[in-house]
Amino acid sequence: MMQSRPRVRHNEEWVAEIEKDLRYISAIVKQKGREILTDYEITPPQFIGLQWLFEEGDMTIGELSNKMFLACSTTTDLIDRMEKKELVERVKDPKDRRVVRIHLLSKGETIINEVIQKRQEYLQDVLQDFSEQEAMILMESLEKLHREMKKE
């Protein structure tokens, strides 16, 4: 039987500083992402929808709405606009023809790949002054933080 580790109470000043840094980093990443999207004919919410479809595969409107924290009607409007741009298509589920899934088309996948590539190039530039060890520690720490947050 695996024992759970005792909960560690970290210094409140460190926690406050980490929270602040994560908030600022998140805002910068979001802003940079929006700047990159100006080269494409999609909005930030459309990009987020494409990202979910790219990472998780075909989904119903309801599933995508839950992932994006949007009302189904809002997601339906989003999908309508993305369908007109030939980024996604609605397809009937072969197992249950009453179910309609949203499928990512090659044009949408191309946009996702290009935008992610540009984001990675930006991060590569930012990490230029990090040693390999510092970058590895950052990566491992972020992975651990992500794992712990997913447990909650």
C-alpha positions in Angstrom: 0.0 0.0 0.0 1.4 3.4 -1.0 1.5 6.0 1.7 0.5 9.5 0.8 3.2 12.1 1.5 2.5 14.6 4.3 1.2 17.9 2.9 3.9 20.5 2.9 2.9 24.1 3.9 5.1 26.3 1.7 6.1 29.9 2.6 3.1 32.1 1.8 5.4 34.7 0.2 6.7 32.1 -2.3 3.2 30.9 -3.1 2.1 34.5 -3.7 5.1 35.1 -5.9 4.6 31.9 -7.9 0.9 32.7 -8.4 1.8 36.2 -9.6 4.5 34.9 -12.0 2.1 32.3 -13.4 -0.6 35.0 -13.9 1.8 37.3 -15.7 3.3 34.5 -17.9 -0.2 33.3 -18.8 -1.2 36.9 -19.9 2.0 37.2 -22.0 1.5 33.8 -23.7 -2.2 34.7 -24.4 -1.2 38.1 -25.9 1.6 36.5 -28.0 -0.9 33.9 -29.2 -3.3 36.6 -30.2 -0.6 38.4 -32.1 0.3 35.2 -34.0 -3.4 34.7 -34.8 -3.6 38.1 -36.6 -1.9 36.3 -39.5 -4.8 33.9 -39.8 -8.5 34.4 -40.5 -9.6 33.0 -37.1 -10.5 34.4 -33.7 -9.0 33.3 -30.4 -12.1 31.2 -29.5 -12.0 29.5 -32.9 -8.4 28.7 -32.3 -9.2 27.2 -28.9 -11.9 25.1 -30.5 -9.6 23.9 -33.2 -6.9 23.1 -30.5 -9.4 20.9 -28.6 -10.4 19.0 -31.8 -6.7 18.6 -32.7 -5.8 17.2 -29.3 -8.9 15.2 -28.5 -10.3 14.2 -31.9 -13.9 14.5 -33.0 -16.4 15.8 -30.5 -20.1 16.7 -30.2 -21.0 20.3 -29.7 -21.9 19.5 -26.0 -18.4 18.0 -25.4 -16.6 20.9 -27.0 -18.8 23.4 -25.1 -17.8 21.8 -21.8 -14.1 21.9 -22.7 -14.3 25.6 -23.7 -16.7 26.6 -20.8 -19.2 28.0 -23.3 -22.9 27.7 -23.8 -23.9 25.2 -26.5 -25.6 28.0 -28.5 -22.3 29.9 -28.5 -20.3 26.9 -29.5 -22.9 26.2 -32.3 -22.3 29.7 -33.7 -18.6 29.2 -33.4 -18.8 25.9 -35.4 -21.0 27.5 -38.0 -18.4 30.2 -38.7 -15.6 27.6 -38.7 -17.5 25.4 -41.1 -18.0 28.3 -43.5 -14.2 28.8 -43.5 -13.7 25.0 -44.2 -11.8 24.5 -40.9 -14.2 21.8 -39.5 -17.2 19.8 -40.7 -20.2 18.2 -39.0 -20.3 14.4 -39.4 -22.8 11.8 -38.3 -21.5 9.3 -35.8 -21.4 5.9 -37.7 -22.4 4.1 -34.4 -25.4 6.4 -33.8 -26.7 8.5 -36.7 -28.5 10.8 -34.2 -25.2 12.0 -32.9 -23.3 14.7 -34.8 -19.6 15.2 -34.3 -17.3 18.1 -35.2 -14.4 16.9 -37.3 -11.2 18.9 -37.9 -10.4 19.4 -41.6 -6.9 19.6 -43.1 -7.1 23.4 -43.4 -7.9 23.7 -39.6 -5.1 21.3 -38.8 -2.6 23.3 -40.9 -3.5 26.4 -39.0 -3.0 24.7 -35.6 0.3 23.3 -36.7 1.6 26.6 -38.0 0.4 28.6 -35.0 1.9 26.1 -32.5 5.2 26.2 -34.5 5.3 30.0 -34.2 4.5 29.8 -30.5 7.4 27.3 -30.0 9.7 29.5 -32.0 8.8 32.4 -29.7 9.4 30.3 -26.6 12.7 29.1 -28.1 13.8 32.8 -28.3 12.7 33.5 -24.7 14.6 30.4 -23.4 17.8 31.4 -25.2 19.5 32.6 -22.0 18.5 29.4 -20.1 21.1 26.7 -19.7 20.1 23.2 -20.8 19.8 22.3 -17.1 17.7 25.3 -16.3 15.3 24.5 -19.2 15.1 20.8 -18.1 14.3 21.8 -14.5 11.7 24.3 -15.8 10.1 21.6 -18.0 10.1 19.0 -15.2 8.6 21.5 -12.7 5.9 22.5 -15.1 5.0 18.9 -15.8 4.8 18.2 -12.1 2.7 21.3 -11.5 0.4 20.2 -14.3 0.0 16.7 -13.0 -0.8 18.0 -9.5 -3.4 20.4 -10.8 -5.0 17.6 -12.8 -5.5 15.6 -9.6 -7.6 18.3 -8.1 
